Amino acid sequence: MAADTLALYALTSAILAITPGPTMLLALSNGIAGGMRRAAWGIAGASLGSTVVISVVALGLGSILAASRWVFDALRVAGVLYLAWLGLRMWRSAAPDLRTAIAATPDGPAQGSKALLRSLAVALTNPKALLFFAAFLPQFVDVHAPQAAQYLVLGCVFIAIDTAVMLAYAGAGTQVVRWLSKRSLQWLNKGCGAGMWLLAGALALWRRPGV
């Protein structure tokens, strides 16, 4: 893979990662509610989900799954319902107490596991991600060279960039707790919840090209 191709891919991936999506909102929300420890669990879940999706595409299964209307619609409905549920949880969640939010004692494993599973579920129930990777990654693959290693490099680069951006969102969440009032944090939670509903609505209305 040429260096200029890889640089273009990294730049494109960075632009896409910065765009707010469900995993970014979760990283921000986890940073607000539980600090970097809980956010790190959620980021791990989102990265694991991306790894699975990219692996599916690299194995050639992405096009097969995308071609099945029933599988695609089932996955889309699951994603819509899950995003809507997460939005409701965020909307109804209480603002964290400042002393608790900045305390040195981190969340326990139970809260971390929940954050991981939520982000993993979001990543795996988003059919747009499957179609995106199925259409996006092959454009940067040299068909005349071994493809497995190229997909490995492309996947690692995307996940590294996406993880860095999620860490930035989570870090912003931990700082917001220090500077905003409890009432403001409550409204920020509601804003994240409303963002999830908007994403759920967009996914519900979205159709595959050619459908």
N, C-alpha and C positions, 0 to 999 in steps of 0.2 A: 504494500500500500504506500502510495507516494505521500511525502510529508505535507505537501500543499492540500491534498485531499483530506488527510487527517486533521489538518488545521481548520479547514472549512467545516468539517463535521463537528469539531469541538466548539467552534463559534456558533454554529446553528443549534447545537445541543444546549449551550449556555443560554441562548435567547429563549428557547422553548422552556427550559427549566425555570427561568425567572418568572415566566408568566404564571400568575396565581392559579393553582388547581387544587383539587381536594387534598392531596397529600401535603401541599404547602400550607393550606389552612389548618390541617391537623397538626403540623409541626409548630405553627404559631400558637394554636390553642393549647397544645401540650406544654409548650414553653411557659405560657401564662399560668396554667393550672398546676404544673408539677416541676417546673424548672428543667434544666438540661438533662437530668437523669431520665425523666419520663419521656422527654422529647427524643432522646437517643434511642430508646426502645421503639418508639413509633417510626423513626427514620430507618431503623434496621428492618422493620416490617415492610416499609415502602420499598426499600432497596431489594429485599428478598423477592417481593412481588415483581419488580421490574426484571430481576434476574430470571424468574420463571417465564415471564412473557417473552423476553428476548431469546431465551433458550428454545421456546416453542417455535418462534419465527425462524431461528437458525436451523432447526431440524426440519423445516418445511411444512410444519403443521399449521402455521398461522393462516396460510391461504386456504387450507382445507376447512378449518374451523370458521373462517370468515365467509366461506362459500355456503355454509349451512345456515339457512335463514332461521330455522327453529333454534339452533344453538345460539346464534347471534342474538335473536330477540330475547331468549331466556336469560342470557347473560346481561343484556341491556336492562331488562326489567329488574333483575336482581340488583344491578348497580344503582338504578334509580331509587329503589326502595331503601337500599342501605344508606345512600347519601341523604335521603330525606329523613331517615331515622337519626343519623348523626347530626343533621341540622337541628332537629328537635332537641336532642340532648344538649347541644351547645346553646341553643336559645334559652333553655330552662336551667342551665347550670348556674350556680351561684358564683359570684366573683370571689376569687381566693383572698383570704386574709393576708395582708402584707407581711406580717410577722411569720406566718406559715410559709408563704411563697419564697421568702429569702432565707429561710432557715437552712442551716448546714445539713440537717438530717434529710437524706433523699427519700424518695418513694420506695415502698417495699416492692418485692418481686411481683406481687399480684397486680398492682397498678401498672407496672412496666409491661407485664404480659398482655394486659388489656390494650394498652397503647399499641403494642406490636401487632396484635391480631386485628385491631381496627384498621391500621394502615395497610396491612397485608390484604385484608378483605377488599379495601377500596382499590388497591392496585390490581387485584385479580378479577374484579367484577366490572371493569371498565373496558368495554369492547372497542372503544375508540383508540385506546392504547394499543390493542392488538393490531388493528388495521393500520394505525400510524407506524408502528415498528415494521409491519409487513411491507409497507410502501416506502418507508424512509430508509431503513438500513441497507437494502439491496442497492440503492443508488451509489453507495460508497464502497461497494464490494467489487474487487477485480475478479471477473469470472474466469480469467486465465490463470489465476493463482489459487492455491489451497484456500478454501473459503472458511473452514472451521476456525483457523487462527485469526482470520480477519474479523469474523463475528465476535470472537473472544475479545479482541482489542476494542472494537466498537462498543461492545456491551460494557466493558470495564470503564471506558472513557465516559460514556453517558452516565453510568451509575455514580462514578466519582464526582462528576459535575453536579448531578442532581442531588447527591448527598451533601455537597458543600453548600448548595443553595438552601436546602432544607435546614441545615445547621444555622445558616444566617437568619432564616425566618424564626427558628426556635430561639436563637439568641436575642432577636428583637423582642420576642414575647417575654423573655425573662427580664429585659430592661424596662419594658412597658409597665410591668408590675411595680417597679420601683418609683415610677414617676406619675402614674395616673391614680386618681382617686378610685375608691371601691365602686362608686356609681359609674364612673367612666369605664372601668373594667367590665362591669355588667353589660354596658352597651356594646363594648367590643366583643364580648361573648355572643351577644345577639347578632352583631354584624357578621361574625364567622358563621353562625347558624344560618343567617339569611344567604350568605355566600354559598353554603352547601345546598340550600334549596334552589338557588339559581342554577348551579351546576347540575342538580338533579333534573330540573326542568329542561335545561338545554339537552341533556342526554335523552330525556323522554321524547323530545321533539326531533332529535337528530336521526337521520336515516342514512344508510350506507349509500355511497355514490352508485347510481344505476338502479336503485330500488324505488 
